[in-house]
Amino acid sequence: MTERVVIAGAGLAGCLLATLLGRRGAEVTVYERRPDPRVAGAERGRSINLAVSARGLAALEQVGLKKQALERALPMHGRMVHPVGGGAPNFQPYSADRERAINSIGRAELNAALLDAAESTPGVTLRFSRRVTGVEDGRILLDGEPGERARVVLACDGAYSAVRGSLDGIGCDQDFLEHGYKELTVPPRADGGFALDPDALHIWPRGTLMMIALPNLDRSFTCTLFWPKGDFTALDGPRKVRAHFEAHYPDVAGLMPDLEGDFARNPVGSLVTVRARPWVQDAGGTLVALVGDAAHAIVPFFGQGANCAFEDCIEIDRCLDGTGGRWDRALALYQERRRPNTDAIAGMALDNFVEMRDRVSSPLFRARQAAQHALERRLAGRYMSRYELVSFTTVPYAEIPARIRRQNLILGAAASAAALAAGTALRAAVRAARGGGRPAR
Ligand SMILES: Cc1cc2nc3c(=O)[nH]c(=O)nc-3n(C[C@H](O)[C@H](O)[C@H](O)COP(=O)(O)OP(=O)(O)OC[C@H]3O[C@@H](n4cnc5c(N)ncnc54)[C@H](O)[C@@H]3O)c2cc1C
């Protein structure tokens, strides 16, 4: 493979892909619109930490970064649900296997590790503070000016991809939630310890005003508010902010000394589901493909966006293997294989919002989850909850909804059969009690 490849965006997907392609012998240039974040510091306004699970770790392992990532991660073995009214929080394990955890990892640190890996791969060149704005006549455009010639351009430039936007042949639906997000900080306690249990992803399910918190290595927590955008603006002053938190999140309000400052300073981000069609286009002799959020940004409620973007990169590498390095065939195959999966996780991520903000606090939900874990233990490998399949396996996302429906049908049938058998046994016992087993007249 000697064709020149340009990657737009040195985020999570762009760096992983550059490393994989460099290792195949490709000449890859990665253009990133920001300055080098390892020198200039991380950009504000993105989530500070990410939950990385089985899929992301499997991808990182391919470039030798899994061990390093886990060493700098904090495992979260379950959700800690903080009830309305401030009672004692309850811990809900994510898996029947108590060893299994999702991992809280700093975005900036993960990005830096991936940048280092890409930079040290022969054939890969990183160029910072250069914005790719399109593709024309076999060349990329950098801030509208013709740049280098490229046979292949891989758009890893995020949910609001400029490369995607520059191509007439690519349609794109962007569904924005009414909710936005804002990050706040719970600093370490005065004695340097964590102010909340670091082994959990904390949730304050408050209907439409949900908050979550993930631990950081410096013993702080990053809290994220997921609120309708109008509710952020309604709290238009420090007193209102403090009063709101004391009323609705009383167990954490006292742990946030700079709550009012954070609330005023930190931006409100948007939550969008992106569905681009098609992902691959021949733009005047240059093959362009969308990867990661540029193709399929999803809402963050299953913690899968980055995991899913990493899987895209692995799939492209696999498709190049399977097609003898023929980019046209490999990219067509990549799109065919990945799209059903990304459509599936987009839907599951939206569903999980309702689960996190409403259902996790219900006793019925907890009983159902305990029953699911009991089944997982009894029917190891044959019964798995949706959470287990999404977060702790690499089963293709597209197979999960059908598998869950099948499991539910079998369980429903088994429960009916058990109820029927119990009814028959009960009737027989009643008959026996009434007189020797003959039907009562
Ligand atoms: C609040 C929130 C929480 C999240 N939590 C999780 C989580 O817990 N787990 C998880 O797996 N995912 C999570 N995600 C999703 C995750 O952040 C994304 O799916 C992931 O970052 C996608 O990676 P990417 O490389 O495709 O895009 P990005 O990470 O957005 O990277 C795009 C890169 O391209 C650069 N760029 C943009 N435009 C240009 C241009 N024109 N030219 C050159 N460079 C450009 C950007 O500066 C950036 O470096 C979360 C998202 C949000 C918003």
The ligand as an SDF file (V2000), in Angstrom:
LIG
                    3D

 53 58  0  0  0  0  0  0  0  0999 V2000
  -20.7690   14.7380   27.2350 C   0  0  0  0  0  0  0  0  0  0  0  0
  -20.2160   13.5750   26.4840 C   0  0  0  0  0  0  0  0  0  0  0  0
  -19.8280   12.4430   27.1560 C   0  0  0  0  0  0  0  0  0  0  0  0
  -19.3240   11.3600   26.4590 C   0  0  0  0  0  0  0  0  0  0  0  0
  -18.9830   10.2310   27.1560 N   0  0  0  0  0  0  0  0  0  0  0  0
  -18.5430    9.1450   26.4880 C   0  0  0  0  0  0  0  0  0  0  0  0
  -18.1920    7.9590   27.1880 C   0  0  0  0  0  0  0  0  0  0  0  0
  -18.2980    7.8910   28.4160 O   0  0  0  0  0  0  0  0  0  0  0  0
  -17.7440    6.8870   26.4800 N   0  0  0  0  0  0  0  0  0  0  0  0
  -17.6220    6.9200   25.1130 C   0  0  0  0  0  0  0  0  0  0  0  0
  -17.2170    5.9100   24.5180 O   0  0  0  0  0  0  0  0  0  0  0  0
  -17.9400    8.0350   24.4290 N   0  0  0  0  0  0  0  0  0  0  0  0
  -18.3900    9.1380   25.0660 C   0  0  0  0  0  0  0  0  0  0  0  0
  -18.7070   10.2790   24.3690 N   0  0  0  0  0  0  0  0  0  0  0  0
  -18.5930   10.2710   22.9000 C   0  0  0  0  0  0  0  0  0  0  0  0
  -17.1690   10.5090   22.4310 C   0  0  0  0  0  0  0  0  0  0  0  0
  -16.6830   11.7130   22.9670 O   0  0  0  0  0  0  0  0  0  0  0  0
  -17.1110   10.5690   20.9140 C   0  0  0  0  0  0  0  0  0  0  0  0
  -17.8780    9.5410   20.3530 O   0  0  0  0  0  0  0  0  0  0  0  0
  -15.6750   10.4410   20.4310 C   0  0  0  0  0  0  0  0  0  0  0  0
  -14.9100   11.5210   20.8900 O   0  0  0  0  0  0  0  0  0  0  0  0
  -15.6410   10.3610   18.9020 C   0  0  0  0  0  0  0  0  0  0  0  0
  -14.3160   10.3660   18.4570 O   0  0  0  0  0  0  0  0  0  0  0  0
  -13.9580   11.0200   17.0420 P   0  0  0  0  0  0  0  0  0  0  0  0
  -12.4830   10.8640   16.9130 O   0  0  0  0  0  0  0  0  0  0  0  0
  -14.8590   10.4890   16.0010 O   0  0  0  0  0  0  0  0  0  0  0  0
  -14.3250   12.5550   17.1840 O   0  0  0  0  0  0  0  0  0  0  0  0
  -13.6890   13.6410   18.1410 P   0  0  0  0  0  0  0  0  0  0  0  0
  -13.2160   13.0240   19.3980 O   0  0  0  0  0  0  0  0  0  0  0  0
  -14.6890   14.7350   18.2040 O   0  0  0  0  0  0  0  0  0  0  0  0
  -12.4010   14.1530   17.3590 O   0  0  0  0  0  0  0  0  0  0  0  0
  -12.4940   14.9870   16.2310 C   0  0  0  0  0  0  0  0  0  0  0  0
  -11.1610   15.6850   16.0520 C   0  0  0  0  0  0  0  0  0  0  0  0
  -11.1720   16.3870   14.8200 O   0  0  0  0  0  0  0  0  0  0  0  0
  -10.7180   17.7030   15.0080 C   0  0  0  0  0  0  0  0  0  0  0  0
  -11.3390   18.4970   13.9430 N   0  0  0  0  0  0  0  0  0  0  0  0
  -12.6060   18.9420   13.8690 C   0  0  0  0  0  0  0  0  0  0  0  0
  -12.8220   19.5790   12.7150 N   0  0  0  0  0  0  0  0  0  0  0  0
  -11.6560   19.5290   12.0330 C   0  0  0  0  0  0  0  0  0  0  0  0
  -11.2550   19.9880   10.7450 C   0  0  0  0  0  0  0  0  0  0  0  0
  -12.1060   20.6340    9.9400 N   0  0  0  0  0  0  0  0  0  0  0  0
   -9.9840   19.7580   10.3350 N   0  0  0  0  0  0  0  0  0  0  0  0
   -9.1040   19.1150   11.1500 C   0  0  0  0  0  0  0  0  0  0  0  0
   -9.4410   18.6710   12.3750 N   0  0  0  0  0  0  0  0  0  0  0  0
  -10.7070   18.8450   12.8010 C   0  0  0  0  0  0  0  0  0  0  0  0
  -11.1600   18.0480   16.4140 C   0  0  0  0  0  0  0  0  0  0  0  0
  -10.4260   19.1300   16.9380 O   0  0  0  0  0  0  0  0  0  0  0  0
  -10.8930   16.7230   17.1260 C   0  0  0  0  0  0  0  0  0  0  0  0
   -9.5740   16.6240   17.5570 O   0  0  0  0  0  0  0  0  0  0  0  0
  -19.1970   11.3950   25.0470 C   0  0  0  0  0  0  0  0  0  0  0  0
  -19.5720   12.5370   24.3510 C   0  0  0  0  0  0  0  0  0  0  0  0
  -20.0750   13.6290   25.0620 C   0  0  0  0  0  0  0  0  0  0  0  0
  -20.4870   14.8590   24.2900 C   0  0  0  0  0  0  0  0  0  0  0  0
  1  2  1  0
  2  3  1  0
  2 52  2  0
  3  4  2  0
  4  5  1  0
  4 50  1  0
  5  6  2  0
  6  7  1  0
  6 13  1  0
  7  8  2  0
  7  9  1  0
  9 10  1  0
 10 11  2  0
 10 12  1  0
 12 13  2  0
 13 14  1  0
 14 15  1  0
 14 50  1  0
 15 16  1  0
 16 17  1  0
 16 18  1  0
 18 19  1  0
 18 20  1  0
 20 21  1  0
 20 22  1  0
 22 23  1  0
 23 24  1  0
 24 25  2  0
 24 26  1  0
 24 27  1  0
 27 28  1  0
 28 29  2  0
 28 30  1  0
 28 31  1  0
 31 32  1  0
 32 33  1  0
 33 34  1  0
 33 48  1  0
 34 35  1  0
 35 36  1  0
 35 46  1  0
 36 37  1  0
 36 45  1  0
 37 38  2  0
 38 39  1  0
 39 40  1  0
 39 45  2  0
 40 41  1  0
 40 42  2  0
 42 43  1  0
 43 44  2  0
 44 45  1  0
 46 47  1  0
 46 48  1  0
 48 49  1  0
 50 51  2  0
 51 52  1  0
 52 53  1  0
M  END
$$$$
